Amino acid sequence: MANRGIKLIRVLGIQISLDYTWFIIFVIFAWSLAYGYFPFQQPGFTRGTYLFMGVLSALLLFVCVLIHELSHSYTANRLGMDVREITLFIFGGVAQLTKEPEDARTELKIAIAGPAASLALAIIFWAGARIVDGEAFPVLDSVLGYLALINFVLLVFNMIPGFPLDGGRVFRALWWMRTGNLASATRVASNIGKGFAIFLIVSGFFQIFAGNFVGGLWFVLIGVFVQQAAESGYQQVVIKKALEGVKVKDIMTRPVITVRESNTVSEAVDNYFFKYHHASYPVTSNGHVAGLLTLSDVRSVDKEKWNVTRVSDVMDRLGPGDALNPEDNAMDALAKMTGDHIGRFPVLNKDGGLEGILSMRDIMKVLEFKTGLQK
């Protein structure tokens, strides 16, 4: 499934993308700067000048956010992680890690890289504002001053010691380093993050009732986002602990119900989808798995053509990385499923033979049993 958004450029080997929600926050920031902040800070300019200042500052702000995220991602990749993409969206930016750090020192180095970049940017823009002659170049002086201020504000906000903020990750890394217990460190940092989120939400409602509707609404939205991310961060650690040491071969389903490549779509629907109620089936050809037939593939064919359309014509053919190995770690398999948005993966041995199939349902059953027994 394609990612929702627009792919821009690659920087340091990392794909930079824009989520469609980014345009919402960009317009809001540019408008508030052009019609609020800059006219209050620097009265006397024309409306066109303020609009230029607002658009330019909003663009440069997101460049700063991107540099912040790139610092995290570049550091992570240097330390053996695998960050493939950074997506800018309505609440800033997010780097897509394929796995979590394995030790506290790695976590600390990655967590501190972003705030260090924001601090460097704040100093650079502050120095630039001091160097520029404010009388001769008032527009440039105002923009540099704003960027220095906003990078400092972002630094302070991000260093609040609540997960998933950078400060929360630093706190988690230090607690993890001290106790050796990642789950405990994540639970404490997540609880602080949820407490901070509640503070933001309550403050937002107070602002709304006081008449500052837009500012209050943003506090509420950011608070909800932080609360959900804090809870999600702790759940990820719980899942990782539950799947620790579990291999694909331990939880995969076998024997596997397969569809032949020569079957018609109508035969596949009647004899497999209606009978066994799975969302997808491996497709075999000459004893080997050739692809996967999903409900989406079936839906792509007009019903009146099901009798004359072969499975081979509509199935998703297996490519490199489209299957699992019995010795793969279950946590890595889960990350692959969620990253590729595929609910079932065939499990093949080194000779390409079909050993089993792993579904999200298989993993959820293991998580349900293990987390239930650990309570």
N, C-alpha and C positions, 0 to 999 in steps of 0.2 A: 504494500500500500504506500502511495507516495505521501511524503510529509506535507502537511497543510502549510502553505506559505510560498515564499519566493526565494530561490537560491541566488545569491549575489556573487561572491568571489571566494577564493580559497586563500587563506593567510596562514603561513607556517604549516601548511598541509591540512588545515582545518577548514571545513566548509562553513561559510557564513551565510545564514538565511534570515529572512524576515517573516515572522508570523503576520497574518493579516491584521491581528489586533494591534500591531505596532503603529499602524496608521492612525488609529484612534488616539493613542496617547501623544503621538507626534503633533497632531492638529491641536489637541488641548494645550500642550505645552507651548507651542508656537503662539497660539491665540492669547494665552494668559501672560506670556512674556511681552507680546506686542501691545496689548491693551491694558495691562496691569502693572507688571514689575518695572519695565523700562520707562514708561511715562512718569511713574512715581519717583524713580531714582534719578532720571535725567530729563526733566521737563524742557520743552522748547523745540523738540524736533518735529518733523512732519510725520503724518500718519504712515506714509510710505517708508520712511526711515525706520520707524518703530517696527513695521512689519518685517523689513529686512533683518533687523536685529533679532526679532523673535524667531524667524525661520532659521537664521544662521546659528543662533545659540542652541535651538532645539536639535539641529543636526549635529553640532559639535558635542552636545551633551550625550547623544547616543553613540558617537564615536568614542567618548570617554568610557561609557558603559561597555562597549565592545572591547576596548583596551583592558579594562578590568577583567572581563571574562577570558580574554586571550591570555592574560597573565596566569590565571588559574589553569587554563587548558595547556599552555605551553609547559608550565611546571609539571603538570600531571603527566604529560607525554614524556618529558625528560626523565621522570621517575618510574617509567615502565607502564603507565596507564595507557588507555587507548581512547582519547577524545577525538571524535570524528567530525562533530558539528556543533556550532554555537547558533542558537536561535534567539533573535531579539523579538520580544513580545510586549504585551501591554504593561507588565510589571518590571521590565528591564531586560535581562538576558539570562539564558540558561545554557550551560554546557552539558552535552549529552555524553556522560561517561558510560562505558560498557561494563565497568565493574567498580567496586568501591576499593579504597586503599586497604592494604593488608596489615598495616602497622600504624601506630600512633605518630611516629615521626614523619612518615609520608603524608598522612592526613594534615599534620601541622604545617608542613612546607607548602602544600597545595592551598590550604585555607588562608595562609598569611599573604600569598602572592597577590591576590586581588586588592586587598586594602593597601598593600605597599605601592601598587600601581596608582591607586586613587590618591594617596598621599603625595607621590611624585608629581602627578598631574596638578594637584592643588598648588604645590610649591611653584611649579613651572608657570602656571597661569598667574599666580600672585606676583611672581617676579616680573612677568611680562607686563602686568598692569602697572607695576612700579616704574618700569623702564619707559613705557610709552608716555609721551607728553599728553596729558589729559586735556589741555587747552587746545592743542593742535589736532588731536585725534580723539575726540570725545566718544565717538561710536565704538572704536576699537577698544578704548579704555574700559567702557561699560561692559562690553562683551567679555573681555578678559577677566574683569572683576567678578562678573556673574559666574563664569566657569570655575574660577578659583573657589568661590563660595560654595557652589553646588557640589564640587568634588569633595570639599571638606565635610559638607553635610552628609553626603553619601558614605563617606568614610566613617563618620560617627555613628550613623544609623546602622551600617553593616557590622560594626564592631560590638553592637549589643549582644551579650553572651547567650543568645537564645537560638537554638536550631530552627530553621535552616540557614540563618544569617551567617556571614563569615565569622563573626564573633562567637556564634554558637558552635561552629565547627572548630575554631581554635580552642574554645572551652572544652569541647568534647575530646579533642586530641590530648589536651593536658590532663584531663581526668582519666582518660584511657591509659595514658603514659604512667600515671600515678598508681592506678588500681589494676591495670591489665585486663579490665573487663569492659569490652566495647558496648555490650548491651546496657550495662549500668550507666556508662558515660552518655550514651545516646538517650536513655530515658530521662536523665537529669537535664541534659541540654534541651531536649524536646519539651519537657515540662516548663522550663524557663521560656522557651519560644512560645508555647501556648499561652502562658501568663502574659507575655508582652503583647500577643495578638489580641487577647481580651481587653487589655488596656487600650490598644488602638481602636478597637470596635466601640468601647464605651466612650472614649474621647470623641470619636467620630459622631456618635449620636448626640452628645452634648453640643458639638459644633453645629450640627444640623438644627437642633432646637433653638440655638442661639442666633440662627439666621445665616450661618456660613454653610449653605447646602452643598456646594461643590467640594469645598475642602473637607467637610465632614464625611461626604460620601466616599472620597478617596481614602480616608482613614479607615472607614468600615471595610472597603474592598481589600485594601492591603492587609488589614487585620485578618480577614477571612482567608486570604491567600496564605499568610504566614501560619495560621492555625492548621490549615489542611496540610501544608508542607511539613510542619513539625510532626504531625501525627503520621504522615506517610514515611518520613525519615525513620521513625522508631519502628514502624511495621516492617520496613525493609531489613532492618537489623534482626528482628525476630524471625523473619523468613530465612535470612542467611544462616542463622544459628540452627534452625530446624532442618535445613537441607545440607548442613555441613556433613561431609563424608558420604552423602547419598549419590549413587551413580545412576545414570539413565537405565542401565540394565536391571536395577533393583526395583524400578517403579513402572517400567513400560508395560504396555498391554500386549499379550500374545496368547494364542495365535492371532494373526492379523487378517481381517477381511479385505480382500483386494478385488479390484475391478479389472477386467481384461481390456486392453487397448482396442480390441475389435468390437466390443459391445457398443450398441447404440445408446444414445442418451436416454431414450425411453426405457431400455432394459436396465440401465443403471438406476433410474428413478424407481422403477417398480420393484426390482429385485434387491436393491441395496439401500437407497435412501429411505424408502417407505418401510422396509423390513427391519433394518438395524438402527435407524435413527441417528446415524453419525453425520457430522457436518462436512466430512471429506473422507476420501478413500484413496489409498495408493493404487496406482495403475501399473499393471505388469505387462511386460512384453518379452517373450522368449525367456521367461523365468527371472527377469530382472525388473526392478522398479524403474519405470520410465517417467513417471510424473505423479501428480496429485489431482484428483477430480473433486472440486468443491461445489457447494450449493451456488456460489456466485457464477461458476462456470456454466452450470445448468441454466441458471436464470438468464444468461447472456444469449441463449438460443431460443428462438420463437417456438412455442409449444407445438405448433403444427409441423415443425421440422425435426422434432425429437426422434422420430422413427427412421430418418434418413441421415442423421448426423452421428458420426462415430465419436466415441470418447476421445480418441487420439486427436480429433480436430479441435477440441475445446479445453482439454486438460492443461494444467500448468506443468510444463516440463521441468524436471529437476535440473538445477544448475549447481555450480560449486557452492557449498555452504548451505544447500537446501535440505540437508539430512543430518541426523545425529549419529554419533558412534556409541555403542553400548558402554564404553568406558568414560564417556563425557560426564562431567559433574552436573548434577541436577540444577544447581544454582545458575551455571552457565547456560544450560538449556532454557531455563525460565527467562533469563535475560534475552536470549535469542528469540524466544517466542514473543515477548512483549515488544522487542525492538523491531521485529519484522512483521508484527501484527498477524501472525499465523498461529492458529489454535492447535494444530496437530503436525508433528514432524515424523516421517518414517525414520526408523533406526536401522542403519545398514552396517554390516561388518566390513572388514578391510577389503574383502573380495567383492563388495557390492551386493551381497545377499541380504534379503530382508529378515531382520531379527525380531522386529516388533514395531510398535508405534507409540509415541508419547504425546499425550494431549494435556492441555491445561487442566482438565478435570483430574487426570492422574496426579499431577503435582498438588492440586488443591486438596485432594484426599489425604496425601501424606502430611501436608501442613496442618490440616484439621486434626488429625490423630496426634501428631507430635506436639503441637502447641497445647492441645487439650490435656495430654499426659504431663506436660511440664508445668501446668498451673498448680 
